[in-house]
Amino acid sequence: MKTTHRIALLFNANKSFDREVIAGIAAYLGSTRSAWDLFLEEDFRLRLAGIESWQGDGIIADFDDPAVAAALSRCKVPVVAVGGSYADEAAYPRGVPYVATDNYKLIKLARDHLIDVDLHRFAMFSLPKARENRWAQERENAFCSLMRDDQMDAEIFRGCETSASSWDEAVQGQIAWLRSLPKPVGIIAVTDARARQLLQACIIAGIEVPEQVAIIGIDNDPLVRMLTRIPLSSVIQGAQEMGRTAAHLLDQMLHGVRLRDTRIQVPPSGINVCASSQHQPVRHPHVMRARHFIRQYACQGIKTHQVAEYVGVSRSSLETYFRQELGCSVHDVILRFKLDAARAGLESGERSIADVALDCGFTSTQYMHLVFKRELGYSPRAYRDRAFGVEAASPAAMA
């Protein structure tokens, strides 16, 4: 008879990274014959009280929090640690296998992307120094190392922790920092949550994104994406692969394999490139301002005359500027942003085609169908099927 093991997962699932790790653990269990009864708090938050005396068989835990590492140092059951990588080998916990996200590669991938969109100035938005933010300081160190290699100064802003009482102060500090930076500039935020704050600060301050400030976060958090007016670019951590790897290591330990100081670094999975970092050099200030407005409101059904009113010029003048600068009309740019939003909505698989059409500002599903066929050569349904690797049943499916 198969042995069932009682396993505790010590994570804060209000964090995107932790949720993805847990999803990877679940994927491992679904693909193997391992029988685990999983212990998590009802609200999926991490609580340590009494964990050292827990009567289970194993633990997988987020070691980015020093309190977790300290509490589990007294634990008698097998433990697998998950967390950020460290440049200093001595910073890793001793006596436990450790699965790490590669902080250096996360930052390098983000910076390489900003270089690819023709940016030459870079900055980082981090978190205040604290023991529980060691992973953020590691990302700062990676950024500084990359900038040193290119003989450039590393501009880092930490700001303050945000709360109801400090929100206005935090936003004003971010705006002051943003205004002080030479433009255009690419900014790497240590998380999507910090990137979202910067996007809001830019909108409040009237700073064009990404013409003046291009922003990229880390985590590819779907909740953050829904809360930003301008779609956020983000580095995709290999968190699910980390979860699968951690589960595999613990499974080995439960069967008598001694691993102790085994360390595995998991590289990022890629980048979800969206509007916030798609920098395209634009010379004319009216075009820059118009595109900033379109990015925020294209999916709300704005028209060319509304864009011209926002910029403060006549419709015909704005059309002339767009033709000279971008080689297309204002309507073409609005439609391009609506199309990009619709593609992202279809790729997520979370909404119906009709809902995607409505959310992205198309007047009807039929009109979105027409635009997709004209611009991409596929119907919305065929596009979504291709995104999920589904073969069309017949040529009629492409219609």
N, C-alpha and C positions, 0 to 999 in steps of 0.2 A: 504493500500500500504506500502511496506517495506521501512523504512527510510534508506537512504544512508548516511554514515558518511565519512567525509574527514579526513584522518589520515596521519600524517607526520612520516616518518621513518628516524631518524637521526643516520646514521651509515656511516662508511667508508668501502665500499665494496671491497676495495683493500686488506682488511684484511680477512683471511679465517674465523676467528671467527665471524666477522660481517656478512659475506655472509651466514654462516650457520644459524645464528639467523634469518636473513631475510627469508631464506628458511623455517624455522619453522613457521614463521608468515604466509607465503603463504600456508603452509600445513594446518594450522588452518582454514584459510579462505576457503580453498577448501573442508574442511570436515564439515563446518557449513553453516548456512543460512545468516551469517553476510554479509552485503553489505558495503564494504569500497572502497572509492576512495583513492588510495595511492599516497602520494606526496614524491618523492625522486628527488634529483638533477639528471640532465641528465647524469653526469659522476659518479653517485653513491657516490660522496664524501660529507662529512658532512660540511655544511656551516651554521653559526649561525646568520649572519647579519639579523636583523629584525624578528627573530623567535618569540620574545616575543609578537609581534603584529600580528602574523599569524592568519588569520580568519578561523580556522578549528575546528574540534571537538575533536581531541586527538592526542597524540604524544607517540611513543615508541622510546627511545633513549639510546645510549651507554654512560653510566655515568662513564666509566673508565677515560674519559677526564674531569678534573675538570672544564674546561671552559663550558662544556655542562651543568653540574649541576648548575653552577652559572647563566648561561643565562636562564635556564628553571625555576629557582626559582621565576622569575617574570611572568611566564606564567599563563594565566587564564584558559586554557583548561586542561582536565585530562591528566596526564603524568604517564607512566610506565617506570621505570629505569631498565636497564640491565647492568651487569658488574661483576667484581670479588668480591669474598667474603672477609670479613675483620675479623680478630681475635678480634679487638676492636669494640664493638658495636657502640661507638660514631663516628666511621668513616663513617657509613652509612648516606646518605642524609635523611633529615627529611621531613615528609609530603608527601612522594610518595611511592607507592608499588615498591619493588625492587626484581628482579629475578637475582640470583647470580650463577656463576660457583663456585664450591667448590674447592678453591685453595689448601686447605690442602689435600683433597682426590686425587686431580690431582698428587701432588708430592708424596704422599704415594704410589699410584698405580705405578708410575714410579720407585720409589726406591724398592718396593717389587719385581718388575720384575727383576731389576738388582741383587737383592739378590737371586732370583730363578735361575739365570744363574751362580751362584756360585762366585759372586764378593763380596769382603769384604772392598773395599775402594770406596769412593763416593765423588763426587764434583758437583758443579753447575756452569753453565754458564748463567749469568743473563744480565741485562741491567744497564746502568748508572743510578744513583739515580736522579729522576726528578718527579715532581708532576704528569705528565702524565704517568709515569711508576709505579704508586703506586701498581698496580696489580702484577708487577714483584717483588716488595719488599715484598708483601704478600707471594709470592711463596718462596722467600728467607727465610722468617720467618718460614714457614712450614717446609722447609728443615732443618733449624737450630734446630727446635723443635724435629724433628725425630732423628737427630744426637745426640742431648743432651740425649734423652731417652735411646740411646744405648751407652752413655758415649764416644762419638766420637767427634772429632773436625769437624766443618763445613767449608769445603774449598769452597769459593765462588769467582768467577772471573767475573767482570762486563765488562771489556774491555772498548771500546769507541763506540760511535755511528758511523756507517759506512757511508761514502760518497765517492765521486770520489777522493777528495783531501786527505782523511784519510785512504783509503783502504789498502795501503801497511803497514802503521803503525799499523792498526787494526790486520792484518794477522800476522805480526811479533810478536805483543803482545800476540796473541793467541798461536802461536807456542812456544814462550818462556814459557808461562804458562803450556802448555801441556807437554813440556819436563821436567818441574820442578816437575811434579806429580809422586809419586810412582806408579809403574805399577804392575799388571793390575788395571785399575780403571774404574768405571762406572760414566758417566757424564750425569746429567739431564740438558737440556737446557730449558729455560723458554718458548721458542717458537720453532717451526720447522725452522723458518728463522735463528735463532741463532744456532740451531743444524747443519743446512746446512753449515754455515760458519765454524764451528768446523771440519766437515767432510773434507771440502776443505783444511783447515789448516793441518789436519793430512796427507792428500795425498801429499801436498807440502813438508811437513817435513819428509815423509817416515815413519810415525808412523802407525803401523798396526791396523786396525779397523776390528773386535772388539777384537782381541787377546790382544792388549795392552790397547786400549781405546775403551770402549763400550759407544755408544751415544744413547740417547733417547730424542726426542722432545715432544712438546705438540701442538696439533691442527689437526694432520692428514691431512695436507694441500696437496691436489693432485698436485698442481703446484710445490711445493717444491720437492715432490717425483720424478717428472719428471726431475728435475734439479740436482739430486744427482747421482754420479757414483755408490755409494754403497747405496742400498735401506735403507731408514731411518725408524727406529721404532718410533712410536709416540703414545702418549695418546690421545684418542678420547674424546674431550669434549662433553658434552651433549648440544651443542649449539642449535641444532634444537628443542630439548625439551624446552630449555629456550625460544626460539621464540614462540613456541606454548603456553607456560605458560603465557608469557607476553601479547600475543594477547587475551588470555582468560580473563586475569585480566582487560585489557582495555575494552573489550566487556562488562564485568560486570559494570565497572564504567560508561560506556555510557548509561547503563540502570538504573542508580541511586544507585548502590551499593557503599557504602563508604568503602574504603580499607586503604587509607593513608599509615601507616607504616608497612603494610604487607611485610614480607620478606620470600622468598622461595629460598632455595639452591638446585641446581641441580647437582647430582654427575656425574663423567665421565662415558662414555658409555663402555669403555674398552680400549684395547691396540691393535694397528696394529703392530704386531711383525715382523720385517724384519731383514736383515742381520746386520745392524749397532749395534745391541745390543745382537746378538746371540753368546755370549761369550762361547767358549769351550776351556778349558785349553789345551794348546799345548806347549810341552816342547822344541821340536826341532826348532831352529830359521829358518831353511830352509823351513820347513812346514808352519810356521807362515807367512813368507814372501811370499810364493807361494799362500797361501789362500788369502792374501791381494790382490795380483795381479789378481787372479781368480775372486774375488768379483767385481772388477772394469771392467773386460774385458770379462767375460764369454759369455755375449750376443753378443760379436763382433766376435764370431767364433774362438777364440784362440784354439791352439792345445797344447798337452803336451810338445812338444819340445820348444815351445815359452815360456812356464812357466819355464822350466828348464834354458833357456837362461837368463831370467830375474833374476832368483835366482843365477845363476852363477855356476851351477853344471851340471853333465851329466844327461841325461834323466833316465838312469838306476838307478843312485844313488837317484834321487828324488823319483822315484817309490818305491825304498826300504824304504826311510824315510816315505813315505805316508802309506805304508803297515804296518810298525812298529807302527806309531803314530795313524793312523786313521782306519786301517784295510780295506782300499780300495785304488783304483788307483787314479792317478791324473785325468784321464778322468772321473771317477765316480763323483768326486767333481765338475768338470766343468759342467757335465750334471745335477747335483743336483741344482746348482745355476741357470742354464737355465730353469730347470723345475719350480723352485720357482718363477722366473720372469714371466714365462708363466701362472702359476696359478693366480698370482696377476693381470696380464693383462686380463685374462678371467673373473675374479671376478669383475673388474671395469666395464665391459660391454660397454666400450667406443670404442673398436676396433674390427674388424672382426677377425675370427680365423686365416685367412691367414696373416693378418697384425701382429698379436701376434707372430705367428711362425717366421716371418721375423725379427721382432724387437728383438726376444729373441735368435737369432743365430741358429735356426734350418734350415737345408738346404732345407727343404720342409715341407709343411703341412702334407704330408703323414708320414714323419719321426717323427714329433711331435706327430701325432696320435699314432704311434707305441710306442713311449716312454711313453705316457700317459697310454695306455692300459697295458703296461708291469709293470710300476711302481705304478700306482694308481688303475688299474682295470676299468678305465673309458676312453671313448674317450674325446677329448677336448670339443666337443659339449655337451656331457652328463655332463661333469664336470661343464661347465658354467650354464647349466640348473639347476643343483643341487644347485649351489651357489645362484641362484635367486628363488629357491623354485619351479621350474617348474618340474612337473612329466613327466617322459619319456612316450611317447605315446605307445610304444611297446618295447619288448626286443630288436628289431632291432635298436632302438635309442641308445642302449648302445654300439653298434658296431662301 
